[in-house]
Amino acid sequence: MWWLIAAVGLGIPLVVTAMPEFGMLAVGAVAGAVTAALGGGTVAQFLVFTAVSVGLIAVVRPLANRNRRQSPQLASGIDALKGKSATVLERVDGGAGGRIKLAGEIWSARALDGERIYEPGQQVDVVEIDGATAVVI
């Protein structure tokens, strides 16, 4: 019974502070309660509590830290358009530019290489977005 009270007592700071370590200690306390229910002695209960708690902290915490450091893999906005293919609608060059169809929308575009010319119907790749203009190759 004391183990379950300890588990609830450790669960409260978990909810209040959002520190997962308290949850891992609470799971260890539940494991201690299960050991007591199966007839394990006091020493066995404390050993199970310690082993489960330390094991969870040693395994789960590094995994959580590694996932927290990773940047999101989903690009949005203009970052999502870089590297996409587009179709030339109006002649695109390095000077006056032209128009392309990119992701279902019509964009003004200019060639990255000022001497390169792309004719309507050609496929181009977007290398960057400069304001409201797609720079293509």
C-alpha angles and dihedrals in degrees: 000000000000091000091057091049088051091049091053090044090054092044093060096063088044090061095040099045101024090226106149092205089076089055091052090051089048090054088050089053090051089051088052089052091051089050090051091048090052090054100260117157126245093266092051091049092053092045091052091046091050095043095048094043096046092042093053093046092047094050107030100040097059090046091051092047092050092051092046092056095053116098119233114276094211115093118204139182116010091343088067091056096056110103094017122131121242137184120237112238099173126022111284122206138154095264120044092005125205142222134292136182107237123175091342094309132099114242134181109243143187132192119256089219105059092213097050120099126198120198127212113283095029121124117237134179123232112233098176145346116240107191104302094340126093115219109215142187 
